[in-house]
Amino acid sequence: MKNSIRKANQQDLSQLSQLFDEYRTFYHKSSDFSAAQQFLSERLQNNDSEIFVAEDGSQLVGFTQLYPLFSSTRMKHYWLLNDLYVNPNFRGKGFSKALIERAKQLCRESDSCGMYLETGKDNQIGNQLYPGAGFKKYDEVNFYEWEIDQ
């Protein structure tokens, strides 16, 4: 069956929320389907992210979510590829690569200067996938994070 990648819509919310919840638990967060559904519903309603879904027939099997940023030095739009997930039963079938290619298409369509992503050093699959998809590891800066105590 042909892999299909398309922009997510409100009708996808239930299946997309299930995938998003699986994605969050992969990153050691507690499962919370209703919060995942609320979060994604707000993203779709507010148009403050771009979400693309991978379908196998009528079943959603993966997604990617990108957030808009700006590069001051390049004076252009930039995208943060924040989320990429494919259900383990559908991995190795080209869905991740197809989602990345759709994200690249978004970059071209929006006349941006590119996209940025981060992944864990222990994410063996991602650390093989991203260089193979044309991403370059950027070691020339230190990445810092500040969080509000939870």
Steps between C-alpha positions, in 0.01 A plus 500: 500500500627847412643717777310826519621820669265793544427796724308408817150630562245495784354167375839340577496612862417167667753287310760777505461541875560129550824523300601816687440327833718206386768750394497669840532168685798416274661811654419378853195721561188363666219397270221758491277456196253776586780756555663388174169546321449845652855608411470387137152644463637840604791471254259420216248770595761772551708404194814547708669184377506292184405136553533238230370146536601171341217269400485133419156467349266681740729451801736771620837339572727800557530875513737792509441839658694815414496837673588829330812686611706782357871530435617853573837453333343360184196730527274215395242263630633176653319184615546290811426137423395429855321167468541200271343168585399181322320220680749212554283261295552722193869585531739406223238566231609848397250703702765695695688593185176602328406721795844665491468559127163668558661720766771596248226588253343729762836674539519563126136611476540748786827641362674416826870448549453145629406304807654402829446195717646340805492142618643306788852365472355156578239515219681253275230497233478879477876542505519276192189639330578872512848499341363265234228758429754777448516651848843605624600466861592842629772485763619859480277641772392395846131438546360626830158468653324681782185350649252628751495260794203268481 
